[in-house]
Amino acid sequence: MKYYLIAGEASGDLHASHLMKELKRQDADAQFRFFGGDMMAAVGGTRVKHYRELAYMGFIPVLLHLPTILRNMRMCKQDIAEWQPDVVILVDYPGFNLKIAEYVKAHAICPVYYYISPKIWAWKEYRIKNIKRDVDELFSILPFEVEFFEGKHHYPIHYVGNPTAQEVREYLEVRGEKSEVRGEKPIIALLAGSRKQEIKDNLPAMIEATRHLTDRYDLVLAGAPGIESSYYERFLKDNKVRMVKNETFALLSQATAALVTSGTATLETCMFRVPQVVCYKTPLAKLLGFLKRRFLKVPYVSLVNLIAHREVVRELVADTFSVENIRQELERILPGGEGRETMLNDYEEIHRLLGESHAPEKAASLIIKFLNQ
């Protein structure tokens, strides 16, 4: 069968690549065409566009790049119409992907499946109308989404397990404690996001908050796969921070603690049982802090806390984001800190809630089953 996949960022590229491997294993005639990254390209097929040309976030960056975004969207629609796939598989990235779903459905090209469902439970819940209209099957990787989609909105979905949990388990089984990321001292990991705007906003404060610890700890930054190394130079110059590229799992396997920008990285850090502080700077912090409290549909921004339904890791977001707050919270989770053991114990609950399912294998099996019906 012919599978057309669309992933718009680094985490989507990772998860989509594993799904593609499973589709290929279960369907010997699988053909792939996709918008995605290097990991998807390594599996095979034809990459139409790299996600680096898609990944814009925030109102101003999106506005400035609107002509490019619209051009990419037109190209994607035309490419799907010409290739005539058996299914379009969307991976997260809802602003772009839901428009593609609308087009594919309106032109009756093929079924539309969504792997890693849009996080409309946090923001833009009205998108459920588009999902019900344009998405044939929805595959969830977060257990609490079942109640949201099925209980609240009466839209059936398939919880297939969490791929991040599985990816970390597989890494530890193969690599164990072996890692190329070593330091002379214990390591504090800095995970500052996968987009340039996130890095620019968060990394300087992370570095400043850890400056007093450089005599006791090695500070190691996880370079995002979609960002060129030269972009980091202005932040790392004259600072005792080294960077590793494409080694996030290796870094987390050795880290004592971590400062993490919200996203999939918070869950990865939890899966490696590394105590963390979630840091996310926003423009107009006080205003956004007010809006977050009044209008955000969920009480947390990190996946760890959302899965647990309570605060397991401290979130410093909008008006609570500051160098001093980061410094204080980090001290609490370093060895000897009062919050470290509690967080590590709470992590075990997250591991239990996510279960042992192999998400790509289960999702691929369901996709092929539905297409054959």
TORKOLSE-737686 format. One record per residue (C-alpha): x, y, z; chain. Coordinates in steps of 0.1 Angstrom, whole numbers, plus 5000, padded with zeros to 4 digits. Example, Ala and Ser with C-alpha at 12.3 -4.5 7.8 and 13.67 -1.06 7.14 Angstrom:
REM TORKOLSE-737686
<rec x="5123" y="4955" z="5078" chaine="A"/>
<rec x="5137" y="4989" z="5071" chaine="A"/>
//
This chain:
REM TORKOLSE-737686
<rec x="5000" y="5000" z="5000" chaine="A"/>
<rec x="5010" y="5036" z="4995" chaine="A"/>
<rec x="5013" y="5056" z="5027" chaine="A"/>
<rec x="5016" y="5094" z="5028" chaine="A"/>
<rec x="5029" y="5108" z="5061" chaine="A"/>
<rec x="5032" y="5143" z="5074" chaine="A"/>
<rec x="5054" y="5152" z="5104" chaine="A"/>
<rec x="5062" y="5189" z="5112" chaine="A"/>
<rec x="5089" y="5187" z="5139" chaine="A"/>
<rec x="5117" y="5166" z="5154" chaine="A"/>
<rec x="5095" y="5145" z="5177" chaine="A"/>
<rec x="5071" y="5138" z="5149" chaine="A"/>
<rec x="5100" y="5127" z="5127" chaine="A"/>
<rec x="5111" y="5102" z="5154" chaine="A"/>
<rec x="5077" y="5088" z="5160" chaine="A"/>
<rec x="5067" y="5086" z="5124" chaine="A"/>
<rec x="5100" y="5068" z="5115" chaine="A"/>
<rec x="5092" y="5041" z="5140" chaine="A"/>
<rec x="5057" y="5038" z="5126" chaine="A"/>
<rec x="5071" y="5035" z="5091" chaine="A"/>
<rec x="5094" y="5007" z="5102" chaine="A"/>
<rec x="5065" y="4988" z="5116" chaine="A"/>
<rec x="5043" y="4994" z="5085" chaine="A"/>
<rec x="5072" y="4982" z="5063" chaine="A"/>
<rec x="5076" y="4951" z="5085" chaine="A"/>
<rec x="5039" y="4942" z="5084" chaine="A"/>
<rec x="5033" y="4953" z="5047" chaine="A"/>
<rec x="5060" y="4940" z="5024" chaine="A"/>
<rec x="5046" y="4962" z="4996" chaine="A"/>
<rec x="5047" y="4995" z="5016" chaine="A"/>
<rec x="5056" y="5026" z="4997" chaine="A"/>
<rec x="5062" y="5059" z="5015" chaine="A"/>
<rec x="5060" y="5095" z="5005" chaine="A"/>
<rec x="5063" y="5122" z="5032" chaine="A"/>
<rec x="5069" y="5156" z="5047" chaine="A"/>
<rec x="5094" y="5148" z="5075" chaine="A"/>
<rec x="5130" y="5146" z="5086" chaine="A"/>
<rec x="5161" y="5126" z="5085" chaine="A"/>
<rec x="5149" y="5097" z="5106" chaine="A"/>
<rec x="5119" y="5091" z="5083" chaine="A"/>
<rec x="5142" y="5094" z="5052" chaine="A"/>
<rec x="5165" y="5067" z="5067" chaine="A"/>
<rec x="5135" y="5042" z="5067" chaine="A"/>
<rec x="5130" y="5048" z="5030" chaine="A"/>
<rec x="5106" y="5064" z="5005" chaine="A"/>
<rec x="5105" y="5099" z="4991" chaine="A"/>
<rec x="5108" y="5130" z="5012" chaine="A"/>
<rec x="5089" y="5159" z="4996" chaine="A"/>
<rec x="5099" y="5185" z="5022" chaine="A"/>
<rec x="5120" y="5186" z="5053" chaine="A"/>
<rec x="5102" y="5196" z="5085" chaine="A"/>
<rec x="5128" y="5224" z="5091" chaine="A"/>
<rec x="5109" y="5243" z="5064" chaine="A"/>
<rec x="5076" y="5238" z="5082" chaine="A"/>
<rec x="5084" y="5243" z="5119" chaine="A"/>
<rec x="5072" y="5278" z="5128" chaine="A"/>
<rec x="5056" y="5285" z="5162" chaine="A"/>
<rec x="5041" y="5316" z="5178" chaine="A"/>
<rec x="5018" y="5342" z="5163" chaine="A"/>
<rec x="5046" y="5365" z="5150" chaine="A"/>
<rec x="5068" y="5338" z="5134" chaine="A"/>
<rec x="5038" y="5323" z="5117" chaine="A"/>
<rec x="5026" y="5356" z="5105" chaine="A"/>
<rec x="5061" y="5365" z="5091" chaine="A"/>
<rec x="5064" y="5331" z="5073" chaine="A"/>
<rec x="5028" y="5329" z="5062" chaine="A"/>
<rec x="5035" y="5329" z="5025" chaine="A"/>
<rec x="5060" y="5300" z="5029" chaine="A"/>
<rec x="5035" y="5281" z="5051" chaine="A"/>
<rec x="5007" y="5285" z="5025" chaine="A"/>
<rec x="5030" y="5276" z="4997" chaine="A"/>
<rec x="5041" y="5244" z="5015" chaine="A"/>
<rec x="5004" y="5236" z="5022" chaine="A"/>
<rec x="4995" y="5240" z="4985" chaine="A"/>
<rec x="5025" y="5218" z="4975" chaine="A"/>
<rec x="5014" y="5191" z="4999" chaine="A"/>
<rec x="4978" y="5191" z="4987" chaine="A"/>
<rec x="4989" y="5189" z="4951" chaine="A"/>
<rec x="5014" y="5162" z="4958" chaine="A"/>
<rec x="4988" y="5140" z="4976" chaine="A"/>
<rec x="4964" y="5145" z="4948" chaine="A"/>
<rec x="4989" y="5134" z="4922" chaine="A"/>
<rec x="5003" y="5105" z="4941" chaine="A"/>
<rec x="4969" y="5091" z="4951" chaine="A"/>
<rec x="4980" y="5072" z="4983" chaine="A"/>
<rec x="4959" y="5045" z="5000" chaine="A"/>
<rec x="4960" y="5066" z="5033" chaine="A"/>
<rec x="4973" y="5099" z="5046" chaine="A"/>
<rec x="4988" y="5095" z="5081" chaine="A"/>
<rec x="4991" y="5128" z="5100" chaine="A"/>
<rec x="5016" y="5130" z="5130" chaine="A"/>
<rec x="5007" y="5158" z="5155" chaine="A"/>
<rec x="5014" y="5193" z="5140" chaine="A"/>
<rec x="4976" y="5202" z="5139" chaine="A"/>
<rec x="4978" y="5237" z="5125" chaine="A"/>
<rec x="4991" y="5223" z="5092" chaine="A"/>
<rec x="4978" y="5188" z="5093" chaine="A"/>
<rec x="4941" y="5195" z="5100" chaine="A"/>
<rec x="4941" y="5217" z="5068" chaine="A"/>
<rec x="4955" y="5188" z="5049" chaine="A"/>
<rec x="4929" y="5165" z="5064" chaine="A"/>
<rec x="4901" y="5188" z="5053" chaine="A"/>
<rec x="4914" y="5189" z="5017" chaine="A"/>
<rec x="4919" y="5151" z="5014" chaine="A"/>
<rec x="4884" y="5145" z="5028" chaine="A"/>
<rec x="4867" y="5171" z="5007" chaine="A"/>
<rec x="4883" y="5156" z="4975" chaine="A"/>
<rec x="4876" y="5120" z="4986" chaine="A"/>
<rec x="4912" y="5110" z="4979" chaine="A"/>
<rec x="4917" y="5084" z="5006" chaine="A"/>
<rec x="4911" y="5078" z="5043" chaine="A"/>
<rec x="4928" y="5101" z="5068" chaine="A"/>
<rec x="4944" y="5086" z="5099" chaine="A"/>
<rec x="4959" y="5107" z="5128" chaine="A"/>
<rec x="4988" y="5091" z="5147" chaine="A"/>
<rec x="4996" y="5111" z="5179" chaine="A"/>
<rec x="4964" y="5131" z="5182" chaine="A"/>
<rec x="4963" y="5169" z="5183" chaine="A"/>
<rec x="4964" y="5182" z="5219" chaine="A"/>
<rec x="4930" y="5200" z="5217" chaine="A"/>
<rec x="4923" y="5191" z="5253" chaine="A"/>
<rec x="4948" y="5219" z="5262" chaine="A"/>
<rec x="4939" y="5246" z="5236" chaine="A"/>
<rec x="4916" y="5251" z="5206" chaine="A"/>
<rec x="4891" y="5224" z="5217" chaine="A"/>
<rec x="4868" y="5236" z="5189" chaine="A"/>
<rec x="4890" y="5216" z="5165" chaine="A"/>
<rec x="4871" y="5185" z="5176" chaine="A"/>
<rec x="4846" y="5195" z="5148" chaine="A"/>
<rec x="4873" y="5193" z="5122" chaine="A"/>
<rec x="4886" y="5160" z="5136" chaine="A"/>
<rec x="4851" y="5144" z="5136" chaine="A"/>
<rec x="4845" y="5156" z="5100" chaine="A"/>
<rec x="4879" y="5149" z="5084" chaine="A"/>
<rec x="4897" y="5122" z="5104" chaine="A"/>
<rec x="4887" y="5085" z="5099" chaine="A"/>
<rec x="4908" y="5070" z="5127" chaine="A"/>
<rec x="4926" y="5086" z="5156" chaine="A"/>
<rec x="4955" y="5069" z="5174" chaine="A"/>
<rec x="4963" y="5082" z="5209" chaine="A"/>
<rec x="4995" y="5079" z="5228" chaine="A"/>
<rec x="4983" y="5094" z="5261" chaine="A"/>
<rec x="4960" y="5074" z="5283" chaine="A"/>
<rec x="4940" y="5104" z="5296" chaine="A"/>
<rec x="4929" y="5113" z="5260" chaine="A"/>
<rec x="4905" y="5083" z="5259" chaine="A"/>
<rec x="4882" y="5100" z="5284" chaine="A"/>
<rec x="4885" y="5134" z="5266" chaine="A"/>
<rec x="4877" y="5122" z="5231" chaine="A"/>
<rec x="4853" y="5093" z="5239" chaine="A"/>
<rec x="4838" y="5104" z="5272" chaine="A"/>
<rec x="4834" y="5141" z="5265" chaine="A"/>
<rec x="4831" y="5143" z="5227" chaine="A"/>
<rec x="4818" y="5108" z="5219" chaine="A"/>
<rec x="4845" y="5103" z="5192" chaine="A"/>
<rec x="4860" y="5068" z="5193" chaine="A"/>
<rec x="4898" y="5066" z="5194" chaine="A"/>
<rec x="4925" y="5039" z="5197" chaine="A"/>
<rec x="4950" y="5042" z="5226" chaine="A"/>
<rec x="4981" y="5023" z="5213" chaine="A"/>
<rec x="5005" y="5029" z="5242" chaine="A"/>
<rec x="5032" y="5056" z="5244" chaine="A"/>
<rec x="5060" y="5055" z="5219" chaine="A"/>
<rec x="5083" y="5076" z="5240" chaine="A"/>
<rec x="5081" y="5051" z="5269" chaine="A"/>
<rec x="5088" y="5023" z="5244" chaine="A"/>
<rec x="5117" y="5041" z="5228" chaine="A"/>
<rec x="5134" y="5047" z="5261" chaine="A"/>
<rec x="5129" y="5011" z="5272" chaine="A"/>
<rec x="5144" y="4999" z="5240" chaine="A"/>
<rec x="5174" y="5023" z="5243" chaine="A"/>
<rec x="5181" y="5011" z="5278" chaine="A"/>
<rec x="5178" y="4974" z="5268" chaine="A"/>
<rec x="5203" y="4979" z="5240" chaine="A"/>
<rec x="5227" y="5005" z="5255" chaine="A"/>
<rec x="5222" y="5000" z="5292" chaine="A"/>
<rec x="5245" y="5023" z="5311" chaine="A"/>
<rec x="5269" y="5026" z="5282" chaine="A"/>
<rec x="5270" y="5061" z="5268" chaine="A"/>
<rec x="5294" y="5083" z="5249" chaine="A"/>
<rec x="5282" y="5113" z="5269" chaine="A"/>
<rec x="5305" y="5113" z="5299" chaine="A"/>
<rec x="5318" y="5141" z="5321" chaine="A"/>
<rec x="5345" y="5145" z="5347" chaine="A"/>
<rec x="5317" y="5155" z="5371" chaine="A"/>
<rec x="5280" y="5146" z="5375" chaine="A"/>
<rec x="5259" y="5160" z="5346" chaine="A"/>
<rec x="5231" y="5185" z="5346" chaine="A"/>
<rec x="5213" y="5183" z="5312" chaine="A"/>
<rec x="5198" y="5213" z="5295" chaine="A"/>
<rec x="5170" y="5206" z="5270" chaine="A"/>
<rec x="5161" y="5240" z="5257" chaine="A"/>
<rec x="5136" y="5230" z="5230" chaine="A"/>
<rec x="5135" y="5220" z="5193" chaine="A"/>
<rec x="5128" y="5254" z="5177" chaine="A"/>
<rec x="5150" y="5285" z="5175" chaine="A"/>
<rec x="5124" y="5307" z="5193" chaine="A"/>
<rec x="5123" y="5283" z="5222" chaine="A"/>
<rec x="5160" y="5281" z="5224" chaine="A"/>
<rec x="5164" y="5319" z="5223" chaine="A"/>
<rec x="5138" y="5323" z="5250" chaine="A"/>
<rec x="5149" y="5296" z="5274" chaine="A"/>
<rec x="5186" y="5287" z="5271" chaine="A"/>
<rec x="5201" y="5320" z="5284" chaine="A"/>
<rec x="5181" y="5317" z="5317" chaine="A"/>
<rec x="5190" y="5280" z="5320" chaine="A"/>
<rec x="5227" y="5288" z="5317" chaine="A"/>
<rec x="5225" y="5317" z="5341" chaine="A"/>
<rec x="5206" y="5296" z="5367" chaine="A"/>
<rec x="5233" y="5269" z="5366" chaine="A"/>
<rec x="5264" y="5291" z="5365" chaine="A"/>
<rec x="5271" y="5287" z="5403" chaine="A"/>
<rec x="5272" y="5249" z="5399" chaine="A"/>
<rec x="5300" y="5246" z="5373" chaine="A"/>
<rec x="5325" y="5237" z="5400" chaine="A"/>
<rec x="5305" y="5206" z="5410" chaine="A"/>
<rec x="5286" y="5197" z="5377" chaine="A"/>
<rec x="5292" y="5194" z="5340" chaine="A"/>
<rec x="5265" y="5213" z="5321" chaine="A"/>
<rec x="5256" y="5196" z="5289" chaine="A"/>
<rec x="5232" y="5210" z="5263" chaine="A"/>
<rec x="5212" y="5187" z="5240" chaine="A"/>
<rec x="5214" y="5202" z="5206" chaine="A"/>
<rec x="5181" y="5199" z="5187" chaine="A"/>
<rec x="5184" y="5177" z="5155" chaine="A"/>
<rec x="5167" y="5203" z="5133" chaine="A"/>
<rec x="5189" y="5233" z="5144" chaine="A"/>
<rec x="5224" y="5240" z="5130" chaine="A"/>
<rec x="5252" y="5239" z="5156" chaine="A"/>
<rec x="5262" y="5275" z="5146" chaine="A"/>
<rec x="5229" y="5288" z="5160" chaine="A"/>
<rec x="5240" y="5278" z="5195" chaine="A"/>
<rec x="5274" y="5296" z="5194" chaine="A"/>
<rec x="5261" y="5330" z="5207" chaine="A"/>
<rec x="5246" y="5313" z="5238" chaine="A"/>
<rec x="5275" y="5290" z="5246" chaine="A"/>
<rec x="5303" y="5315" z="5241" chaine="A"/>
<rec x="5322" y="5322" z="5273" chaine="A"/>
<rec x="5300" y="5298" z="5292" chaine="A"/>
<rec x="5310" y="5265" z="5307" chaine="A"/>
<rec x="5284" y="5245" z="5287" chaine="A"/>
<rec x="5292" y="5219" z="5261" chaine="A"/>
<rec x="5267" y="5206" z="5235" chaine="A"/>
<rec x="5260" y="5172" z="5222" chaine="A"/>
<rec x="5240" y="5167" z="5190" chaine="A"/>
<rec x="5216" y="5138" z="5183" chaine="A"/>
<rec x="5225" y="5123" z="5217" chaine="A"/>
<rec x="5196" y="5133" z="5239" chaine="A"/>
<rec x="5189" y="5098" z="5251" chaine="A"/>
<rec x="5226" y="5092" z="5258" chaine="A"/>
<rec x="5227" y="5125" z="5277" chaine="A"/>
<rec x="5197" y="5117" z="5298" chaine="A"/>
<rec x="5210" y="5082" z="5306" chaine="A"/>
<rec x="5239" y="5099" z="5324" chaine="A"/>
<rec x="5222" y="5130" z="5338" chaine="A"/>
<rec x="5218" y="5137" z="5375" chaine="A"/>
<rec x="5191" y="5164" z="5369" chaine="A"/>
<rec x="5177" y="5184" z="5340" chaine="A"/>
<rec x="5162" y="5217" z="5330" chaine="A"/>
<rec x="5137" y="5210" z="5303" chaine="A"/>
<rec x="5115" y="5231" z="5280" chaine="A"/>
<rec x="5080" y="5217" z="5279" chaine="A"/>
<rec x="5072" y="5191" z="5253" chaine="A"/>
<rec x="5080" y="5155" z="5246" chaine="A"/>
<rec x="5113" y="5160" z="5263" chaine="A"/>
<rec x="5096" y="5163" z="5297" chaine="A"/>
<rec x="5083" y="5127" z="5293" chaine="A"/>
<rec x="5116" y="5114" z="5280" chaine="A"/>
<rec x="5134" y="5129" z="5310" chaine="A"/>
<rec x="5108" y="5111" z="5333" chaine="A"/>
<rec x="5113" y="5078" z="5315" chaine="A"/>
<rec x="5150" y="5080" z="5322" chaine="A"/>
<rec x="5142" y="5088" z="5359" chaine="A"/>
<rec x="5160" y="5121" z="5358" chaine="A"/>
<rec x="5146" y="5147" z="5382" chaine="A"/>
<rec x="5137" y="5179" z="5362" chaine="A"/>
<rec x="5124" y="5214" z="5363" chaine="A"/>
<rec x="5102" y="5225" z="5334" chaine="A"/>
<rec x="5111" y="5260" z="5321" chaine="A"/>
<rec x="5091" y="5278" z="5295" chaine="A"/>
<rec x="5095" y="5315" z="5289" chaine="A"/>
<rec x="5068" y="5334" z="5271" chaine="A"/>
<rec x="5065" y="5370" z="5258" chaine="A"/>
<rec x="5042" y="5392" z="5279" chaine="A"/>
<rec x="5047" y="5369" z="5308" chaine="A"/>
<rec x="5022" y="5384" z="5332" chaine="A"/>
<rec x="4994" y="5386" z="5306" chaine="A"/>
<rec x="5000" y="5351" z="5294" chaine="A"/>
<rec x="5002" y="5339" z="5330" chaine="A"/>
<rec x="4968" y="5354" z="5336" chaine="A"/>
<rec x="4954" y="5339" z="5303" chaine="A"/>
<rec x="4969" y="5305" z="5312" chaine="A"/>
<rec x="4951" y="5305" z="5345" chaine="A"/>
<rec x="4918" y="5317" z="5330" chaine="A"/>
<rec x="4916" y="5300" z="5296" chaine="A"/>
<rec x="4940" y="5270" z="5293" chaine="A"/>
<rec x="4918" y="5239" z="5294" chaine="A"/>
<rec x="4943" y="5219" z="5315" chaine="A"/>
<rec x="4961" y="5228" z="5348" chaine="A"/>
<rec x="4996" y="5218" z="5335" chaine="A"/>
<rec x="5018" y="5222" z="5304" chaine="A"/>
<rec x="5041" y="5192" z="5309" chaine="A"/>
<rec x="5031" y="5157" z="5298" chaine="A"/>
<rec x="5044" y="5143" z="5331" chaine="A"/>
<rec x="5019" y="5163" z="5352" chaine="A"/>
<rec x="4991" y="5158" z="5327" chaine="A"/>
<rec x="4994" y="5120" z="5328" chaine="A"/>
<rec x="4996" y="5120" z="5366" chaine="A"/>
<rec x="4967" y="5145" z="5370" chaine="A"/>
<rec x="4989" y="5163" z="5396" chaine="A"/>
<rec x="5021" y="5182" z="5400" chaine="A"/>
<rec x="5050" y="5158" z="5398" chaine="A"/>
<rec x="5075" y="5182" z="5383" chaine="A"/>
<rec x="5076" y="5219" z="5390" chaine="A"/>
<rec x="5065" y="5241" z="5360" chaine="A"/>
<rec x="5080" y="5275" z="5357" chaine="A"/>
<rec x="5059" y="5290" z="5329" chaine="A"/>
<rec x="5051" y="5326" z="5319" chaine="A"/>
<rec x="5050" y="5347" z="5351" chaine="A"/>
<rec x="5067" y="5321" z="5373" chaine="A"/>
<rec x="5097" y="5318" z="5349" chaine="A"/>
<rec x="5128" y="5335" z="5363" chaine="A"/>
<rec x="5164" y="5327" z="5368" chaine="A"/>
<rec x="5160" y="5327" z="5405" chaine="A"/>
<rec x="5130" y="5304" z="5405" chaine="A"/>
<rec x="5149" y="5280" z="5382" chaine="A"/>
<rec x="5179" y="5281" z="5405" chaine="A"/>
<rec x="5158" y="5274" z="5436" chaine="A"/>
<rec x="5139" y="5245" z="5420" chaine="A"/>
<rec x="5170" y="5229" z="5406" chaine="A"/>
<rec x="5186" y="5229" z="5440" chaine="A"/>
<rec x="5156" y="5211" z="5454" chaine="A"/>
<rec x="5161" y="5181" z="5430" chaine="A"/>
<rec x="5198" y="5178" z="5431" chaine="A"/>
<rec x="5213" y="5150" z="5453" chaine="A"/>
<rec x="5205" y="5160" z="5489" chaine="A"/>
<rec x="5177" y="5183" z="5478" chaine="A"/>
<rec x="5144" y="5179" z="5496" chaine="A"/>
<rec x="5123" y="5172" z="5465" chaine="A"/>
<rec x="5145" y="5147" z="5447" chaine="A"/>
<rec x="5133" y="5114" z="5462" chaine="A"/>
<rec x="5097" y="5124" z="5461" chaine="A"/>
<rec x="5099" y="5131" z="5423" chaine="A"/>
<rec x="5117" y="5099" z="5416" chaine="A"/>
<rec x="5090" y="5079" z="5435" chaine="A"/>
<rec x="5063" y="5098" z="5416" chaine="A"/>
<rec x="5080" y="5089" z="5383" chaine="A"/>
<rec x="5072" y="5052" z="5390" chaine="A"/>
<rec x="5035" y="5060" z="5388" chaine="A"/>
<rec x="5040" y="5076" z="5353" chaine="A"/>
<rec x="5058" y="5044" z="5341" chaine="A"/>
<rec x="5028" y="5023" z="5354" chaine="A"/>
<rec x="5002" y="5045" z="5338" chaine="A"/>
<rec x="5018" y="5044" z="5303" chaine="A"/>
<rec x="5020" y="5006" z="5303" chaine="A"/>
<rec x="5041" y="4983" z="5282" chaine="A"/>
<rec x="5024" y="4985" z="5248" chaine="A"/>
<rec x="5046" y="4988" z="5217" chaine="A"/>
<rec x="5028" y="5018" z="5201" chaine="A"/>
<rec x="5042" y="5017" z="5166" chaine="A"/>
<rec x="5036" y="4980" z="5162" chaine="A"/>
<rec x="5000" y="4982" z="5175" chaine="A"/>
<rec x="4992" y="5013" z="5155" chaine="A"/>
<rec x="5006" y="4998" z="5123" chaine="A"/>
<rec x="4986" y="4966" z="5128" chaine="A"/>
<rec x="4954" y="4986" z="5132" chaine="A"/>
<rec x="4962" y="5008" z="5102" chaine="A"/>
<rec x="4967" y="4978" z="5079" chaine="A"/>
<rec x="4937" y="4960" z="5093" chaine="A"/>
<rec x="4914" y="4991" z="5087" chaine="A"/>
<rec x="4927" y="4996" z="5052" chaine="A"/>
<rec x="4921" y="4960" z="5043" chaine="A"/>
<rec x="4886" y="4960" z="5055" chaine="A"/>
//
